[in-house]
């Protein structure tokens, strides 16, 4: 039996984490959680998730810096990266893509859309 693809969720808002975790686990994915940027980086390097979903505004390292560091690290460069944020200005979105994000979703977001975006990144990285 195949092991479920691993998705790392990093957000300091417990309600967001619970919502995202529930939706992704219902889709048959394995989920690991981090509460801040430093923990997210450490978990990504250790666990090697296929996709990471992270908030832009986190304690310590913000999501944009985490994305930059993940893209700069050969071991995590191929991780699919989804940014979640309330920052909806066009310049904010562009900064997210410039940092290396694959997907930029604005809060409030649709859990179904998030799951579809995660699935899309999993397909792009070689399937489930």
TIBADREN-268385 format. One record per atom (N, C-alpha, C, O): x, y, z; residue in three letters. Coordinates in pm, whole numbers, padded with zeros to 5 digits, always signed. Atoms other than C-alpha are relative to their C-alpha. Example, Ala and Ser with C-alpha at 12.3 -4.5 7.8 and 13.67 -1.06 7.14 Angstrom:
<tilos>
+00089-00119+00000Ala;+01230-00450+00780Ala;+00090+00120+00000Ala;+00194+00118+00066Ala;-00082-00119-00006Ser;+01367-00106+00714Ser;-00077+00109+00073Ser;-00026+00220+00090Ser;
</tilos>
This chain:
<tilos>
+00084-00119+00000Unk;+00000+00000+00000Unk;+00089+00125+00000Unk;+00189+00131+00070Unk;-00078-00123+00008Unk;+00128+00345-00087Unk;-00021+00087+00123Unk;-00130+00093+00180Unk;+00008-00093-00112Unk;+00206+00591+00187Unk;-00064+00130-00047Unk;-00038+00175-00159Unk;+00067-00125+00037Unk;-00010+00906+00187Unk;+00104+00111-00016Unk;+00198+00120+00063Unk;-00090-00114+00016Unk;+00167+01216+00053Unk;-00005+00090+00124Unk;-00111+00110+00183Unk;-00010-00084-00118Unk;+00288+01443+00333Unk;-00014+00148-00037Unk;+00051+00196-00130Unk;+00019-00144+00016Unk;+00169+01804+00355Unk;+00033+00067+00133Unk;-00016+00025+00238Unk;-00036-00078-00118Unk;+00321+02050+00601Unk;-00087+00124+00004Unk;-00094+00198-00094Unk;+00085-00118-00019Unk;+00083+02316+00737Unk;+00062+00086+00108Unk;+00084+00040+00220Unk;-00063-00092-00096Unk;+00236+02620+00907Unk;-00084+00126+00013Unk;-00097+00204-00082Unk;+00081-00119-00028Unk;+00014+02883+01066Unk;-00010+00013+00151Unk;-00018-00088+00222Unk;+00011-00020-00144Unk;-00007+03039+01411Unk;-00146+00010+00046Unk;-00172+00022+00165Unk;+00143-00005-00031Unk;-00390+03049+01395Unk;-00053-00144+00010Unk;-00062-00214-00091Unk;+00043+00138-00022Unk;-00519+02724+01549Unk;-00125-00037-00078Unk;-00139-00152-00121Unk;+00122+00029+00077Unk;-00857+02754+01374Unk;+00033-00030-00146Unk;-00024-00121-00205Unk;-00042+00024+00139Unk;-00691+02777+01032Unk;+00066-00137-00011Unk;+00037-00214-00102Unk;-00070+00129+00001Unk;-00466+02482+01114Unk;-00101-00115+00007Unk;-00090-00212-00068Unk;+00099+00106-00016Unk;-00763+02271+01227Unk;-00082-00019-00128Unk;-00106-00132-00171Unk;+00078+00006+00123Unk;-00965+02357+00914Unk;+00080-00064-00114Unk;+00031-00153-00183Unk;-00084+00052+00108Unk;-00678+02287+00674Unk;+00032-00147+00024Unk;+00024-00229-00067Unk;-00035+00139-00033Unk;-00575+01968+00853Unk;-00118-00093-00028Unk;-00101-00198-00090Unk;+00118+00083+00020Unk;-00930+01830+00851Unk;-00027-00023-00148Unk;-00051-00136-00191Unk;+00030+00010+00143Unk;-00982+01903+00482Unk;+00103-00088-00072Unk;+00066-00171-00155Unk;-00105+00077+00067Unk;-00648+01756+00375Unk;+00000-00147+00044Unk;+00021-00236-00038Unk;+00007+00139-00047Unk;-00679+01446+00594Unk;-00120-00073-00061Unk;-00111-00192-00092Unk;+00117+00061+00066Unk;-01027+01383+00450Unk;+00031-00034-00145Unk;-00030-00124-00203Unk;-00041+00028+00138Unk;-00860+01393+00107Unk;+00104-00112-00005Unk;+00155-00145-00113Unk;-00092+00112-00003Unk;-00632+01109+00220Unk;+00146+00037+00010Unk;+00233-00045-00020Unk;-00138-00046-00011Unk;-00320+01315+00283Unk;+00046-00005+00145Unk;-00034+00008+00237Unk;-00060-00006-00134Unk;-00085+01297+00582Unk;+00038+00145+00026Unk;+00089+00213-00063Unk;-00024-00140-00033Unk;-00048+01630+00762Unk;+00089+00011+00124Unk;+00067-00059+00223Unk;-00081-00035-00115Unk;+00222+01763+00994Unk;-00012+00152+00016Unk;-00023+00224-00083Unk;+00027-00141-00029Unk;+00184+02103+01165Unk;+00120+00068+00063Unk;+00192+00009+00144Unk;-00099-00089-00063Unk;+00425+02385+01252Unk;-00072+00129+00037Unk;-00168+00168-00030Unk;+00069-00121-00048Unk;+00330+02700+01443Unk;+00073+00129-00032Unk;+00018+00238-00011Unk;-00075-00122+00033Unk;+00600+02943+01326Unk;+00099-00032-00112Unk;+00116-00148-00150Unk;-00089+00016+00113Unk;+00852+02999+01050Unk;+00119-00089+00026Unk;+00155-00171-00059Unk;-00116+00083-00031Unk;+01150+02841+01223Unk;-00037-00148+00008Unk;+00034-00234-00044Unk;+00047+00139-00011Unk;+00954+02525+01307Unk;-00036-00056-00136Unk;-00013-00174-00164Unk;+00036+00043+00134Unk;+00826+02510+00951Unk;+00124-00039-00079Unk;+00127-00142-00146Unk;-00125+00030+00070Unk;+01178+02525+00808Unk;+00061-00131+00049Unk;+00102-00215-00030Unk;-00058+00122-00058Unk;+01302+02256+01046Unk;-00080-00123-00042Unk;-00023-00225-00080Unk;+00084+00114+00037Unk;+01005+02029+00972Unk;+00014-00032-00149Unk;+00016-00149-00187Unk;-00015+00022+00144Unk;+01043+02077+00596Unk;+00131-00071-00031Unk;+00136-00161-00114Unk;-00132+00062+00024Unk;+01411+01984+00608Unk;+00005-00143+00053Unk;+00067-00230-00008Unk;-00002+00133-00061Unk;+01351+01684+00835Unk;-00097-00096-00066Unk;-00062-00210-00095Unk;+00108+00088+00046Unk;+01023+01545+00700Unk;-00016-00006-00152Unk;-00074-00101-00204Unk;+00006-00007+00147Unk;+01052+01646+00331Unk;-00143-00015-00054Unk;-00171-00110-00128Unk;+00137+00009+00052Unk;+00682+01714+00261Unk;-00003+00024-00150Unk;+00086+00088-00205Unk;+00018-00026+00144Unk;+00560+01711-00098Unk;-00054+00140-00022Unk;-00022+00204-00122Unk;+00060-00133+00009Unk;+00362+02032-00034Unk;+00005+00064+00138Unk;-00011-00005+00239Unk;+00009-00077-00124Unk;+00379+02304+00233Unk;-00101+00112-00020Unk;-00097+00183-00120Unk;+00100-00107-00002Unk;+00089+02537+00312Unk;+00038+00090+00116Unk;+00041+00045+00230Unk;-00045-00085-00109Unk;+00202+02839+00510Unk;-00056+00140-00007Unk;-00083+00195-00114Unk;+00048-00136-00016Unk;+00080+03171+00638Unk;+00116+00096-00027Unk;+00231+00065+00004Unk;-00104-00101+00021Unk;+00269+03483+00534Unk;+00040+00061+00133Unk;+00159+00081+00159Unk;-00027-00069-00127Unk;+00239+03644+00880Unk;+00008-00100+00114Unk;-00092-00133+00177Unk;-00023+00093-00110Unk;+00392+03403+01131Unk;+00103+00059+00094Unk;+00183+00144+00053Unk;-00103-00046-00093Unk;+00598+03464+01444Unk;+00139-00044-00048Unk;+00153-00147-00114Unk;-00137+00032+00043Unk;+00974+03466+01386Unk;+00015+00028-00148Unk;-00012+00139-00194Unk;-00013-00015+00145Unk;+01045+03410+01020Unk;-00138+00008-00063Unk;-00225-00073-00032Unk;+00130-00006+00067Unk;+00756+03522+00802Unk;-00002-00100-00116Unk;+00101-00154-00156Unk;+00017+00098+00105Unk;+00618+03300+00529Unk;+00081+00028-00125Unk;+00129-00065-00190Unk;-00078-00033+00119Unk;+00792+03488+00250Unk;+00146-00041+00016Unk;+00207-00095-00077Unk;-00139+00039-00024Unk;+01133+03432+00408Unk;+00014-00152+00003Unk;+00114-00207-00045Unk;-00003+00146-00001Unk;+01051+03066+00468Unk;+00000-00053-00144Unk;+00076-00143-00178Unk;+00005+00042+00141Unk;+00959+03029+00099Unk;+00136+00021-00067Unk;+00185-00067-00136Unk;-00132-00028+00059Unk;+01286+03195-00006Unk;+00103-00105+00042Unk;+00179-00156-00040Unk;-00099+00095-00051Unk;+01489+02963+00216Unk;-00026-00142-00051Unk;+00068-00216-00080Unk;+00031+00133+00053Unk;+01306+02651+00102Unk;+00043-00011-00146Unk;+00094-00115-00189Unk;-00039+00000+00142Unk;+01367+02744-00262Unk;+00153+00001-00016Unk;+00205-00052-00114Unk;-00146-00008+00009Unk;+01736+02814-00192Unk;+00069-00130+00042Unk;+00185-00153+00007Unk;-00056+00124-00052Unk;+01790+02474-00025Unk;-00027-00113-00100Unk;-00142-00142-00132Unk;+00015+00107+00100Unk;+01853+02192-00272Unk;-00093-00111+00048Unk;-00166-00169-00032Unk;+00081+00109-00055Unk;+01681+01942-00041Unk;-00149+00030-00001Unk;-00231-00062-00006Unk;+00142-00037-00008Unk;+01351+02137-00030Unk;-00047+00080-00121Unk;-00163+00121-00127Unk;+00032-00084+00117Unk;+01359+02323-00362Unk;-00124-00048-00075Unk;-00199+00034-00128Unk;+00111+00054+00077Unk;+01102+02090-00520Unk;-00133-00008+00074Unk;-00232-00055+00018Unk;+00124+00002-00078Unk;+00842+02124-00245Unk;-00101+00097-00060Unk;-00066+00211-00090Unk;+00106-00090+00044Unk;+00512+02267-00367Unk;-00034+00095+00113Unk;-00053+00052+00227Unk;+00019-00100-00106Unk;+00452+02592-00177Unk;-00126+00083-00024Unk;-00142+00145-00129Unk;+00124-00077+00003Unk;+00115+02751-00104Unk;+00002+00101+00113Unk;+00017+00064+00230Unk;+00010-00106-00101Unk;+00093+03085+00077Unk;-00146+00032+00026Unk;-00225+00047-00067Unk;+00132-00046-00044Unk;-00221+03172+00275Unk;+00019+00134+00069Unk;+00107+00147+00154Unk;-00018-00130-00064Unk;-00264+03534+00373Unk;-00122+00089-00015Unk;-00201+00074-00108Unk;+00103-00103+00009Unk;-00503+03817+00442Unk;+00049+00117-00084Unk;-00030+00205-00119Unk;-00058-00108+00081Unk;-00268+04045+00246Unk;-00038-00020-00146Unk;+00021-00102-00216Unk;+00059+00026+00131Unk;-00465+04075-00075Unk;+00036+00104-00106Unk;-00016+00098-00217Unk;-00039-00099+00099Unk;-00303+04371-00248Unk;+00083-00065-00110Unk;+00154-00163-00085Unk;-00073+00056+00113Unk;-00156+04304-00591Unk;+00150-00009+00028Unk;+00215-00106-00010Unk;-00144+00001-00031Unk;+00194+04395-00467Unk;+00034-00113+00097Unk;+00142-00173+00086Unk;-00023+00111-00094Unk;+00161+04140-00182Unk;+00003-00133-00074Unk;+00089-00218-00050Unk;+00007+00122+00079Unk;+00062+03868-00425Unk;+00128-00016-00082Unk;+00186-00124-00088Unk;-00121+00005+00081Unk;+00355+03955-00651Unk;+00122-00036+00084Unk;+00207-00113+00041Unk;-00111+00034-00089Unk;+00597+03942-00356Unk;+00001-00150+00033Unk;+00107-00212+00040Unk;+00009+00143-00027Unk;+00470+03593-00278Unk;+00054-00084-00115Unk;+00130-00178-00095Unk;-00049+00073+00116Unk;+00533+03471-00631Unk;+00148+00025-00023Unk;+00222-00066-00060Unk;-00143-00032+00015Unk;+00868+03651-00646Unk;+00086-00080+00098Unk;+00199-00118+00067Unk;-00073+00077-00101Unk;+00973+03469-00328Unk;+00013-00147-00040Unk;+00105-00216+00004Unk;-00006+00139+00045Unk;+00898+03136-00496Unk;-00124-00082+00025Unk;-00123-00203+00002Unk;+00124+00074-00024Unk;+00541+03043-00401Unk;-00058-00050-00132Unk;-00046+00016-00235Unk;+00070+00055+00116Unk;+00352+02821-00644Unk;-00144+00049-00006Unk;-00199+00070-00114Unk;+00141-00039-00011Unk;+00008+02928-00521Unk;-00011+00104+00109Unk;+00058+00095+00211Unk;+00024-00106-00098Unk;-00114+03237-00333Unk;-00150+00007+00021Unk;-00223+00050-00069Unk;+00143-00005-00031Unk;-00455+03207-00164Unk;-00027+00105+00106Unk;+00044+00115+00206Unk;+00036-00108-00092Unk;-00621+03498+00009Unk;-00102-00050+00102Unk;-00198-00119+00067Unk;+00096+00030-00107Unk;-00797+03455+00345Unk;-00112+00103-00007Unk;-00085+00220-00034Unk;+00044+00138-00019Unk;-01077+03381+00381Unk;+00009-00079-00131Unk;-00013-00024-00239Unk;-00018+00084+00117Unk;-01017+03092+00144Unk;-00099-00116+00005Unk;-00155-00146+00110Unk;+00086+00117+00009Unk;-01222+02797+00027Unk;+00082-00125+00031Unk;+00181-00151-00038Unk;-00073+00124-00028Unk;-01106+02470+00187Unk;+00003-00094-00121Unk;+00101-00164-00144Unk;+00004+00084+00120Unk;-01216+02290-00132Unk;+00103+00048-00102Unk;+00170-00034-00165Unk;-00100-00052+00094Unk;-01001+02522-00345Unk;+00141-00033+00049Unk;+00227-00072-00031Unk;-00132+00033-00054Unk;-00704+02471-00113Unk;+00033-00146-00027Unk;+00144-00177-00073Unk;-00025+00142+00024Unk;-00740+02093-00137Unk;+00027-00026-00148Unk;+00114-00107-00182Unk;-00023+00017+00144Unk;-00763+02118-00517Unk;+00138+00050-00040Unk;+00205-00011-00123Unk;-00134-00053+00031Unk;-00448+02332-00528Unk;+00109-00094+00050Unk;+00209-00115-00018Unk;-00096+00097-00052Unk;-00263+02084-00307Unk;+00007-00120-00094Unk;+00116-00165-00130Unk;+00004+00114+00092Unk;-00376+01798-00533Unk;+00071+00034-00132Unk;+00143-00049-00187Unk;-00066-00042+00123Unk;-00261+01996-00838Unk;+00152-00001+00014Unk;+00222-00046-00077Unk;-00145+00000-00023Unk;+00086+02044-00689Unk;+00053-00142+00014Unk;+00163-00172-00031Unk;-00042+00140-00011Unk;+00103+01675-00601Unk;+00008-00065-00138Unk;+00101-00141-00166Unk;-00002+00053+00137Unk;+00017+01586-00961Unk;+00120+00053-00076Unk;+00187-00021-00149Unk;-00113-00063+00069Unk;+00278+01831-01090Unk;+00134-00059+00043Unk;+00230-00061-00034Unk;-00127+00051-00053Unk;+00545+01673-00869Unk;+00013-00152-00015Unk;+00095-00214+00053Unk;-00018+00143+00025Unk;+00497+01322-00995Unk;-00114-00087+00048Unk;-00097-00208+00067Unk;+00117+00079-00038Unk;+00151+01216-00888Unk;-00008-00027+00148Unk;+00080+00007+00226Unk;+00025+00036-00139Unk;+00009+01090-00566Unk;+00076-00125+00028Unk;+00071-00177+00140Unk;
</tilos>
